[in-house]
Amino acid sequence: MKQAVVLSAGEGQRLRPFTVNRPKTMLNIAAKPVLQYVIEALAQNGIRDILLVVGYRKEQTFSYFGSGENFGVKITYVTQDKQLGTAHALMQAKDMTGEEFLVLHGDNLITAGTIARFVKIKPEAILVKRTNAPLRYGVVSLSNMVLKKIEEKPREAGSNTVSAGIYFFSKKVFDYIETEAGIPDVLNKMIAQGVTINAMETADTWLDIIYPWDILSLNSAVLGWKRGSIAGTIENGAFLRGQVSVGKDTVIRSGSYILGPVVIGSGCDIGPNVTIRPATSIGDNVVLASFIEVKNSVIGDDVNLAAGSIIQNSVIDNGCFIKEHFTAGSSQVEIKVNGEYHQTEVGAMLGEGCTVGSNVFAQPGVIVGNYCQIKAQKSINGRIPEKSLIF
């Protein structure tokens, strides 16, 4: 089995503001798009013929991955012009698939080992996993590891075992796709017509990205796999402990304390006297001035953060300019996204290109749209629309 169809056409509306300018599969996790981890896991298993179904902001995916040569694979792009569901996306690749192929979501984090074990069973097959939040997914009913039913996002879950959104199909799956929007509908149709769908359960890492704070979960998981490397300059008096990666032309100044796992990109100026705690990723060309503390956060490229700031459990997107004494503390809060309410531990979510004045306090759970301007000495909370001016 040498071929995979990777579904990467969706926008990810619940991830806004981070998906306004990019598809969700191109969100950076520990310095790489989440889609890259999927492609690398396939390549490690010798699966190098990849049909990549793209749609929303597809030009960014083209530009980054190209032919796939730099990633050890061959990528053929298939366009889903309208995002009408996963079955419709798969149907776009019908004429290019072989007799057997994997189907994966480009926004799901999965290990190469999981793929290696999954492809040992025969199609038709589905990968399943136990979760504490089954209502977010397709809940499955199994009998002797054969799928009997899948119910997408039910009001009540009959079990805590869900579809991981990863399938091993033969060409005959296309015989069952008509007007069905989602692959779970196709699977139920196949079962009703006597097709056996085998199931394999995994206990390995499997994470998806649905809400803004999921960026932090994926980032923490990926950083746990990484080994440290130093390509920049570490001044005397700076202290690095654990798995810390520092990019080319980055300077870690004296008095700074970095406790891994942490990834810092290239061309950054960190410190002096900055504290960076575990599960933090920092992009390229970032400036962190003195007496800043960052913990369990993701900071994008070209961010400038002035002195005396505290960042906890937060995501700050590319190009933000933040003046001194910005506070983004974290606590357990209730957040509403697309009519859904979620309890989660989170700090602040800042979209791309925001400008923040001095002494601003971000209430836990605030979601700030792209290109907002927030004047000095303000307290911000809730959801702030794109291009807002807070004064």
ABEGO torsion letter per residue (X at the ends): XABBBBBAABAGAAAOAAAAABBAAABBBGGBBAAAAAAAAAAAAGBABBBBBBBBGAAAAAAAAEAGAAAGBBBBBBBBABBAEAAAAAAAAAAABBABBBBBBAABBBBAAAAAAAAABBOBBBBBBBBABAAABBBBBBBGGBBABBBBGBABBABABBBAGBBBBBAAAAAABBABABAAAAAAAAAAAGBBBBBBBBABBBBBBABAAAAAAAAAAAAAABBBBBABBBBBGBBBBEBBBBBBGBBBBBGBBBBOBBBBBBGBBBOBGBBBBBGBBBBBGBBBBBGBBBBGBBBBBGBBBBBGBBBBGBBBBBGBBBBBGBBBBBBBBBBBBGGBBBBBBBBBBBBBGBBBBBGBBBBBGBBBBBGBBBBBGBBBBEBBBBGBBBX
